[in-house]
Amino acid sequence: MTYSTDTGRVVVIGTGLAGTRLARRLGSAAVLIGEEAHAPYNRVLLAEVLAGSYGADVIALPRHTGTHLRTRAVRVDRAERVVRCEDGSDVPYDTLVLATGSNPVLPPLRGLFAPGAAELPGGVHAFRTMDDCLALSRAVAPGVRAVVVGGGLLGVSAARALALRGAQVVLTQQSERLMERQLDPRSSHLVHEHLTALGVEVHTQCRVRGVGVADGAVRRVELADGYVLGTDLTVLACGVRPRTGLAAAAGLDVREGIVVDDELRTSDPRVRAIGDCAQHAGRVYGLATPAVEQADALAENLLSGRLRPYAGTRTLTRLTLPHEAGPLDLAAFGEPEALPGDDVVQLADATRGTYRKVVVRGDRLVGGVLVGELGTVGALARAWEADDPLPDDGAPLLHLLTHDGGL
């Protein structure tokens, strides 16, 4: 089977946000290979499907109009420039793009895997794919006891979704606060309060030691302090790890992720990598915005033949936690925690439930976090992304915090 285009044979492995966007931009110039049976979907919105806010079809990504092979790529033959697939097909390429994404991190909990077992026991779910989401949706019901392990962005989203479905949810977080990578202590406390108002029991500085299995399913979650949580449903939201096995087996340079340069080339110039699996300038992003920007930069390079370097992405995290009393909206960017010598501007209104903080280092805006009324987030994000020196008097920065009418 041969696929010929003006840009040569371009094969994209991975049907996540990065791979699907690139394939759509290339049109018939791309062959898309993905192992999931579902049509490509927006993984960011899986929590909304679990919460019952959206149907699975609502989060589907726009379709790639070219060839889409639903099979697993098992080997890359770089000498022959062929992708070997699980269904026996061999797909030749002139340019290969690895958009293989990431796998959920499964913590080394005592009792999680029986000797020789390769699958999770009953009642335990990762939360990474549509199949994970649909399995959780089938398992959750009002009154079901659920334990979520991990209090990062994914764990918070999963706990909120399960609570909205009527589950009795306990969220365990090993560090001292929720979403510690994105939020400062005050904004994290507001998220904690929001989850508590939904009925979620939140435990921080709480390490899970193991699980107890009865009749083939996990029924206990054992904490390091000896406390035991009864559970019907356990969700592992302990982060993700770049999916690099295919690249490593092909002899490409792999560190934390698949190493790429500013043209998103791997150590083999005929092989590119984008999205969660790629490591650019020493960094693996694991976020939607960099995946989209990398896909767009690579599409322009492949379609035009002109170099558009990818210089990295300055990422902003946004999250909305709906509640019948009103949603909690938050946004965080850069470094919301100040270092010694940094200047901090904070504005808070407990009555309106709003909190805004920005961190200035020297003459640069380096980070911030906003909770509630996000009218200022666009202006702040633009100022941060531009990375231009701030005026000496600081007034424009205060205006950025309050230009929507103030607090």
Buried (B, 14 or more C-beta within 10 A) or exposed (E): EEBEBEBEBBBBBBBBBBBBBBBBBBEBBBBBBBBBEBBBBBBBBBBBBBBEEBEBEEBBBEEBEBBBBBBBBEBBEBEEBBBBBEEEBEBBBBBBBBBBBBBBBBBEBEBBBEEEEEEBBBBBBBBBBBEBBBBBBEBBEEEBBBBBBBBBBBBBBBBBBBBBBEBBBBBBBBBEBBBBEBBBEBBBBBBBEBBEBBEBBBBBEBBBBBBBBEEEBBBBBBBEEEEEBEBBBBBBBBBBBBBBEBBEEBEBEBEEBBBBBBBBBBBBEEBBBBBBBBBBEEBBBBBBBBBBBBBBBBBBBBBEEEEBEBEBBBBBBBBEBBBEEEEBBBBBBBBBBBEEEBBEBBBBEEEEBBBBBBBBBEEBBBBBBBBBBBEBBEBBBEBBBEEEEBEEEEEEBBEBBBEEEEB
